[in-house]
Amino acid sequence: MERWIDGDENANQMLARVLMARPFLLPPPLHRVPLRVGNVVELIGPSPSAKTHILTQTAISCILPKRWNDVEYGGLDRLVVFVDLDCRFDVMRLSEMLKYRIMEVEGAVDGDHYKTLYNLCMSRFLYIHCYNSFDFLQTLKTLHYRLQKEEEDHGVSSLMLMIDRNFIKDNQQAERVSRNVTRNDQPIQYREYMPSVWQAFVTHRILVRASDDYRVMSNHENCSFFTLEWLLPRLNSSERLVVKDAGIFVD
């Protein structure tokens, strides 16, 4: 406070500090809790439970512009870094979902205007695949420099770092163990485990699970349903999500 009163902080430094502290809302399905720069959100759940779909849809909302050629797109106009630790990310799915979002406003996917916007958004999605832990550590060591270069090239700052890992092997092993472990004659429900150092690092935690409820939405489309629950902070309500070609929607 004394440094601020003495005038050691210029306007640019003040705005950077205020914007770091100001919360922002992500679009559905991650819209229940305001987030701040520096928060760490963990998506947990068995595979498959649409976790990567949620990350993809959130990334699209970040890379889309808020306004483009006097047209409102509702995006955050920022860069996204997506680190894939399994090398299974489906870039075609990202492309399809982005096209659907643009079509909601444009109504068509042809013409120079669409192509320019599509290429702009795709260039803001920075994809990094890591084949092993050494690649991942090297990525983290060089990430600051890479972000600085990308932000200078694009003229916008980065907003999110996404790390995607498939726990299917860990889940299968834990399920085999849980069959032989009981408490009061009831099997102990499997729960993903992460080290305590990671648990202390996480500020928000979301559980996503598949639902047994399937509905025929049209004559040609079956949609799978999932449930989303906030564990940290604890919310008393849960939401049901439906995955369609256009993306994930709150049912």
Buried (B, 14 or more C-beta within 10 A) or exposed (E): EEEEEEEEEEEEEEEEEEEEEEEEEBBBBBEBBEBEEEEEBBBBBBBBBBBBBBBBBBBBBBBBBEEBEEEEBEBBBBBBBBBBBBEEBEEEBBBBBBBBBBEEEBEEEEEEBBEEBBEBBBEBBBBBBBEEEEBBEEBEEEBEEBBEEBBEEBEBEBBBBBBBBBBEEBBEEBEEEBEEEEEEEEEBEBEEEEEEEEEEEBBBBBBBBBBEEEEEEEEEEEBBBBBBBBEBEEEEEEBBBBBBEBBBBEB
